[in-house]
Amino acid sequence: MNESRRPIAAGDVIVPGVFALMKFLFHLPVLNRYGYHHDELYFIACGQHPAFGYVDHSPMTPWIARLAQTLFGDSLFGLRLFPLLAGTAALFLTGLLVRRLGGGRFAQALACLAMLMAPVYLRSGNMLCIPAFEPFFWVIGFYLLVRIVQEDNPRLWLGVGLVAGLGLMNKHSMLFFGFGLVVALALTSQRKHFRSPWLYAGGLVAALVFLPNIVWQSQNDWATLVFLRGLNEGTMSEISPVQFIIGQLLYLGPFAPPLWITGLCFLLFSKAGKPYAMFGYMYVAVFLLLILIASKIYYLAPAYPVLFAAGAIAIEGWASRPRRAWLRPASAAVVFAGGAALAPLSVPILSLPATEKYIAAATFG
């Protein structure tokens, strides 16, 4: 049996499990530091008025805020526990994604390390915010898509539809996942699924899950579209393509680009990655769309786990030769160093005065 197609075994969860535990234990002591972020107070207020929609966001995060208050009262620790669990789950699933794609334990470790150290995931894992849950839905979607490719099982489109629908209830930008997927299907041999009724059944599932928000929008003059139009004319118009690209280099870690760029090239240009080229096209399609619409920099963040996975597999393959064995410790050290350098800016591990000094030093202020 092709190693990339065998079912996930008990041993395959060891490395992702260790890294998931590391992430959980790293955040745990600092989860309630620095007090409430203003966005958290906003979501708490929204959660006091449960609805299937809100002017500037989907309803899931306010629901989670309401659930946290019901379970833990006014505990800041309890409020932030849910985003931490989501980030931990996304990291764990990325490790399983590596295994499903054919990577070994080193590849799992490298991809999980990149997920652990990426500044954007460190930040969102330590506060209640909508981006904290996005990677979770995208990674599940990637995993199901890999299974569709490997098993040629079109019924799994129902699962993709369910994940997409729940992702939309978390944030409307899950539409970018759908856009990238359609482009990727059209550009690869997976276009055969356009002839499958299961693909459209999956789309119907997504629409049904998302239907309550659509109904809310129709009853409230499509408030979110009006809000987004105003946002695009204001804040979003100030983000240039250069700023967006530089942001990708920083938000994922200043030394992580060799890993995810390698992953993108592996998917698009290598023989080993050819069966999964659709994931490379998904990323490129979403990347270009977000530049075109001048989106916020972090909107692309949930697209990176599959690139981390592919890049780790490529490096693992290159390092399999004795003369290239140095690539393993070197790549891990580089990914770790970049994330560690920006960790004090992403997670409240220092006191406020010390953090201010660190920011001043890091920005030459």
C-alpha positions in Angstrom: 0.0 0.0 0.0 1.2 3.5 -0.8 2.4 4.9 2.6 0.6 8.2 2.0 -2.7 6.3 1.6 -2.6 4.0 4.6 -5.0 4.9 7.4 -3.8 7.0 10.3 -2.3 4.6 12.9 -1.9 5.1 16.7 1.8 5.9 16.3 1.1 8.7 13.8 -0.5 10.8 16.5 2.5 10.8 18.8 4.4 13.7 17.3 1.4 15.9 16.7 0.2 15.1 20.2 3.4 16.1 21.8 3.5 19.5 20.0 -0.2 20.1 20.7 0.5 19.5 24.4 3.5 21.9 24.2 1.3 24.6 22.7 -1.4 24.2 25.3 1.1 24.2 28.2 2.9 27.2 26.7 -0.2 29.4 26.6 -1.7 28.2 29.8 0.3 30.3 32.3 -0.1 33.5 30.4 -3.7 33.0 29.1 -5.2 35.7 31.4 -2.4 38.3 31.3 -2.7 42.0 30.2 -6.5 42.0 30.8 -9.3 42.1 28.2 -8.7 43.1 24.6 -11.3 45.5 23.4 -12.4 42.9 20.8 -13.1 40.4 23.6 -15.3 42.9 25.4 -17.2 43.5 22.1 -17.8 39.8 21.6 -19.0 39.5 25.2 -21.4 42.3 24.6 -22.6 40.7 21.3 -23.0 37.4 23.1 -25.4 39.0 25.6 -27.7 39.4 22.6 -27.6 36.1 20.8 -28.5 36.3 17.1 -27.8 34.5 13.8 -25.9 37.5 12.6 -24.2 40.8 13.5 -23.3 43.8 11.4 -19.5 43.2 11.2 -19.1 39.5 11.7 -20.6 36.0 11.7 -22.3 34.8 14.9 -20.0 31.9 16.1 -17.5 33.9 18.2 -20.2 35.8 20.2 -21.9 32.4 20.8 -18.6 31.1 22.2 -18.2 34.2 24.4 -21.7 33.5 25.7 -20.9 29.8 26.3 -17.6 30.8 28.1 -19.5 33.2 30.4 -22.1 30.5 31.1 -19.5 27.9 32.1 -16.8 30.1 33.7 -18.5 33.4 34.7 -16.4 36.5 34.1 -13.2 34.5 34.0 -10.7 35.8 31.4 -9.0 32.4 31.5 -12.2 30.7 30.7 -13.0 33.1 27.8 -9.6 32.4 26.2 -9.7 28.7 26.7 -11.8 28.1 23.6 -9.4 29.8 21.1 -6.5 28.0 22.7 -8.2 24.7 22.2 -9.0 25.6 18.6 -5.4 26.5 17.9 -4.1 23.4 19.6 -6.5 21.3 17.5 -5.4 23.0 14.3 -1.8 22.2 15.1 -2.6 18.6 15.9 -4.5 18.2 12.7 -1.7 19.7 10.7 0.5 16.9 12.0 -2.0 14.3 10.9 -2.2 16.1 7.5 1.5 15.6 7.1 1.1 11.9 7.7 -1.8 11.6 5.3 0.3 13.3 2.6 3.1 10.8 3.1 5.4 12.5 5.5 7.3 10.9 8.4 7.8 11.9 12.0 10.4 14.6 11.2 8.1 16.2 8.7 5.3 16.1 11.2 7.6 17.7 13.8 8.8 20.5 11.5 5.2 21.3 10.3 4.0 21.3 13.9 6.9 23.5 15.0 6.0 26.0 12.3 2.4 26.0 13.5 3.6 26.4 17.1 6.0 29.3 16.5 4.1 31.3 13.8 3.4 34.8 15.4 -0.1 35.0 13.9 -1.1 31.7 15.5 0.6 32.5 18.8 -1.4 35.8 18.9 -4.8 34.4 18.0 -4.4 31.5 20.3 -4.1 33.7 23.3 -7.3 35.8 23.0 -10.9 35.3 21.9 -11.0 36.5 18.3 -12.5 35.3 15.1 -9.1 34.4 13.5 -8.4 32.0 16.3 -10.9 29.5 14.9 -10.2 29.9 11.1 -7.1 27.6 10.9 -9.1 24.8 12.6 -11.8 24.8 9.8 -9.3 25.2 7.0 -7.1 22.3 8.2 -10.1 20.0 8.5 -11.1 21.0 5.0 -7.6 20.3 3.7 -7.6 16.9 5.4 -10.9 15.9 3.9 -9.8 17.1 0.4 -6.6 15.0 0.7 -8.8 12.0 1.5 -11.0 12.7 -1.5 -7.9 12.8 -3.7 -6.4 9.6 -2.3 -9.5 7.5 -1.9 -11.5 8.9 -4.8 -14.5 9.0 -2.4 -16.8 11.8 -3.6 -19.2 11.3 -0.6 -16.6 13.1 1.5 -17.8 16.3 -0.2 -20.6 16.3 2.3 -18.0 16.6 5.0 -16.2 19.4 3.2 -19.6 21.2 2.9 -20.3 20.8 6.6 -16.9 22.3 7.5 -17.3 25.1 5.0 -20.7 26.0 6.4 -19.5 26.0 10.0 -16.5 28.0 8.9 -18.8 30.6 7.3 -20.7 30.8 10.6 -17.3 31.7 12.2 -16.2 34.1 9.5 -17.5 35.1 6.1 -14.0 34.9 4.7 -14.4 31.1 4.6 -15.7 32.0 1.1 -12.1 32.4 0.1 -11.6 28.8 0.9 -14.4 28.0 -1.5 -13.1 30.3 -4.2 -9.7 28.8 -4.1 -11.1 25.3 -4.2 -13.2 26.0 -7.3 -10.2 27.5 -9.1 -8.0 24.6 -8.0 -10.5 22.0 -9.2 -10.7 23.7 -12.6 -6.9 23.8 -13.0 -6.2 20.2 -12.0 -7.3 16.7 -12.9 -9.7 16.9 -9.9 -12.0 18.9 -12.2 -13.7 15.5 -12.7 -15.6 16.2 -9.5 -17.5 18.9 -11.3 -19.4 16.0 -12.8 -20.2 14.5 -9.4 -23.5 15.2 -7.7 -21.7 14.8 -4.4 -19.8 18.1 -5.0 -23.0 20.0 -5.3 -24.6 18.1 -2.4 -21.6 19.3 -0.3 -22.3 22.9 -1.5 -25.9 22.5 -0.5 -24.9 21.3 3.0 -22.7 24.4 3.4 -25.6 26.6 2.3 -28.0 25.0 4.7 -25.6 25.4 7.6 -25.0 29.0 6.7 -28.7 29.7 5.9 -29.6 31.2 9.3 -27.0 34.0 8.7 -28.3 34.6 5.2 -31.8 34.9 6.6 -30.6 37.3 9.2 -28.8 39.4 6.5 -31.9 39.6 4.4 -33.9 40.7 7.4 -31.4 43.4 8.3 -30.8 45.1 4.9 -27.6 43.0 4.2 -25.8 44.9 7.0 -22.6 43.0 6.7 -22.2 43.8 3.0 -22.8 47.5 3.7 -20.2 47.3 6.5 -17.6 45.6 4.2 -18.2 48.1 1.5 -17.4 50.9 3.9 -14.4 49.0 5.3 -13.0 48.4 1.8 -13.2 52.1 1.0 -11.5 53.0 4.2 -9.0 50.8 6.1 -8.6 48.2 3.4 -7.8 50.7 0.7 -4.7 51.7 2.7 -3.1 48.2 2.4 -0.8 48.0 -0.6 0.3 44.8 -2.3 3.8 45.3 -1.0 2.6 45.6 2.6 0.4 42.5 2.1 3.4 40.5 0.9 5.8 41.7 3.6 3.1 40.9 6.1 3.0 37.3 5.0 6.8 37.1 5.7 6.3 38.5 9.2 3.0 37.1 10.4 4.1 33.5 9.7 7.6 34.1 11.2 10.5 36.0 9.6 12.5 32.8 8.9 9.5 30.6 8.0 9.2 31.6 4.3 11.7 29.0 3.1 9.5 26.3 4.6 6.2 27.4 3.1 7.6 28.6 -0.2 9.2 25.2 -0.5 5.8 23.7 0.2 4.2 25.7 -2.5 6.8 24.7 -5.0 6.6 21.1 -3.9 2.9 21.1 -4.6 3.0 22.9 -7.9 6.2 21.7 -9.5 7.4 18.4 -8.1 6.5 14.9 -9.2 5.8 13.8 -5.6 3.5 16.7 -5.0 1.6 16.6 -8.3 -1.3 14.6 -6.9 -1.9 17.4 -4.5 -1.3 20.4 -6.8 -4.8 21.6 -6.1 -3.6 22.9 -2.7 -0.9 25.0 -4.3 -3.4 26.4 -6.8 -5.8 27.1 -3.9 -3.2 29.2 -2.1 -2.2 31.1 -5.2 -5.8 31.8 -6.1 -6.6 33.1 -2.7 -3.4 35.1 -2.4 -4.1 36.9 -5.7 -7.7 37.5 -4.8 -6.7 39.1 -1.5 -4.2 41.3 -3.1 -6.8 42.4 -5.7 -9.4 43.3 -3.0 -6.7 44.9 -0.8 -7.6 42.7 2.1 -6.1 42.7 5.6 -2.8 40.9 5.9 -3.9 38.1 8.3 -6.8 37.0 6.1 -4.5 34.6 4.3 -3.2 33.0 7.6 -5.5 30.0 7.6 -4.1 28.9 4.2 -0.6 28.1 5.4 -0.9 24.8 7.3 -1.0 22.8 4.1 2.1 24.7 2.9 3.9 24.0 6.1 3.0 20.3 5.7 4.1 20.1 2.1 7.4 22.0 2.8 8.2 19.7 5.7 7.7 16.7 3.5 10.0 18.1 0.8 12.7 18.9 3.3 12.4 15.5 4.9 12.9 13.9 1.5 16.0 16.1 0.7 17.5 15.3 4.1 17.1 11.6 3.7 20.6 11.5 2.0 23.5 11.4 4.5 25.2 14.5 3.0 22.0 16.5 3.5 21.2 15.3 7.0 22.2 18.8 8.3 19.0 20.1 6.8 16.9 18.6 9.6 18.4 20.4 12.6 19.1 23.5 10.5 15.5 23.9 9.2 14.0 23.3 12.7 16.4 25.8 14.3 15.6 28.4 11.7 11.8 28.0 12.1 12.2 28.1 15.9 14.5 31.1 16.0 12.2 33.2 13.9 9.2 32.4 16.0 11.0 32.9 19.3 12.3 36.3 18.2 8.8 37.6 17.8 7.1 35.6 20.6 7.2 38.4 23.1 5.3 40.5 20.6 2.7 37.8 20.1 2.1 36.4 23.5 2.2 38.2 26.9 5.2 36.3 28.3 6.9 39.5 29.5 5.6 42.2 31.8 4.1 45.3 30.1 7.2 47.5 30.7 9.5 44.8 29.5 7.3 44.2 26.4 7.4 47.9 25.6 11.2 47.9 25.8 11.3 44.8 23.6 9.1 46.4 21.0 11.3 49.5 21.0 14.4 47.4 20.6 12.9 45.2 17.9 11.7 48.3 15.9 14.8 50.4 16.6 12.5 52.8 18.3 
